[in-house]
Every structure is written in C-alpha cells, then in structure tokens.
Amino acid sequence: MYSNIKNIKGTIIKLPQYLETKKELYKRDGYCKIDQVFKENFIELIKKDIIKLSKKGSYKDKYGKIRRVEKIYDKTKNLKKLNKILKDIIYKILKKKLEIFKDKCHFKPPGGAGFKAHYDGVFYFFDKNNKKRKGWYEYSNYFVNALVALDFCDKKNGTLELGKAKNKKYEELILDTYQDGSPLLKKKVEKKFKFRSFKLLPGDVLFFSNKCPHRSKKNNSKRQRTILYYTYSNCGIRAYNRYFKDKDESLNKNSKSLT
Ligand SMILES: O=C(O)CCC(=O)C(=O)O
C-alpha cells in the first residue's frame, strides 16, 4: 500500500526522505501532496463500500444527484484501514497524534456545482439555544484535512484549488469572510491569494491546513469526480459526535456551494 511507511508503536522512526520533504512543504505552505498513498485496487474497494453506504443516506443536489455521504470513516474494514493509514502519515509529517473530527465523501457529477473560496471552519453559527458559536473553533484551533482522490481529478472536472495557509487566529481569519454564517471569503481577499489547482490520480492524497483558502469549479467533464474529504484534529474522538450533533442542530442556512 504505502510500503515506505511503518506503523508507529511509540518508537521514533526515521522518516523516508520523501516524507521529510513533505514535512517541510507542509510547514512552509500549509499543504503537501503525496502521490499514490493507496493502490488502485484498494481505492476500488473503498468506492464499492461508499456506494453501498450512500444507499443508506446521502445529501442530494436540486437535480436529485448524490453529492455527499457523511460519517463513513469506521463503517467498513477498508475504511477503517484507510483512516489508520492517514493518521499514521499525519503523525509522521506533523508529529501530532490527531483523531478524525469530521468525514465526508464528495461526489461531483457532470455539471455538478463547485465550491466558492473559503477557509474551513471559519464561520459562526447559532446553536439550538440561539447562542453564537465560533465554527470549528468551538472544538479546537488545529485542523488538518486529508483529501483522498477516488477518481482522476483535474481542472475540467472541478479539482481542488488551494492557496497557501494564512497562519492567523480565528478572530483575524473571520475578518476575511463575509461573516454571514458561511466561511466564504470576501472577493477582494480571494483575489489576493494565488490558487494552485491539483491534478490527482486515484490514490493520491492532499494534506492541507484548514487555514488554506480553497475553492473548486463546476464539473465540466462527462465523468464523475469523487473524493474523500476527512478532517483531523487534536480535540479527541469525542468531538466527532459532538460536531455532527451541533451541525444538525445549527440554525445556519448559508452554504459554500456555488449554487
Ligand atoms: O469537493 C470539492 O470540490 C471541494 C470541497 C470543499 O472545499 C469543502 O468541502 O470544504
């Protein structure tokens, strides 16, 4: 699968050269891409599992097309394995033992809308008691996303575009947004960033900080673009259920989708 990497068992492991480089890149830019973390046959198994899970519950767009499946990371043997591998790599790159905070699979069917530029988790929401809350920063101030390509991704089918992380606190980052309950960046802020578009093969993984501005375009191809989009944090596994419960109860209505 990813033969250069051993499991962590409390021992300090010398990083393979290519991971040392990734570590430096992540430190400098807030993101790094690792090619072929997962082999094609493993990705095929994951896709089969996801299709089965999507039959039990998914979010659809206004055309009735499946766009998102959530709460999947521990639902099958293969998905559990994938999560463990991602956590191991994060540990090796960042020297942090993080747990899954939220997880989803994003489908972008032909013609499917993209996402406007935003930072992840930088928004406010009103909880069920109408109390104003600080987005993901209610749980922690450290988040790492792992995007696993399940399909080939490129500009045409709406791959992710990333800018370098802005290493600021919530209170400063929120000023870059419209502060309308969504994490969307103001147009003038978006224009200041240089976005890099990532061509990904199935099995490639993109690790990036939630503080990296990112966006994606509509799928203008004839084929679906599917990715796993997991977020890891240092706030402990109990935050996972709390997050999804708070999200269900949140009174926010705004979305970061292009439509
Ligand atoms: O699926 C995509 O194209 C981007 C998703 C995204 O930016 C997000 O969920 O924060």
The ligand as a Gaussian input file, in Angstrom:
#p B3LYP/6-31G(d) Opt

LIG

0 1
 O      -15.459000      18.941000      -3.221000
 C      -14.922000      19.983000      -3.570000
 O      -14.748000      20.274000      -4.756000
 C      -14.435000      20.993000      -2.553000
 C      -14.986000      20.773000      -1.184000
 C      -14.634000      21.841000      -0.207000
 O      -13.982000      22.796000      -0.497000
 C      -15.086000      21.706000       1.194000
 O      -15.869000      20.801000       1.497000
 O      -14.640000      22.497000       2.038000

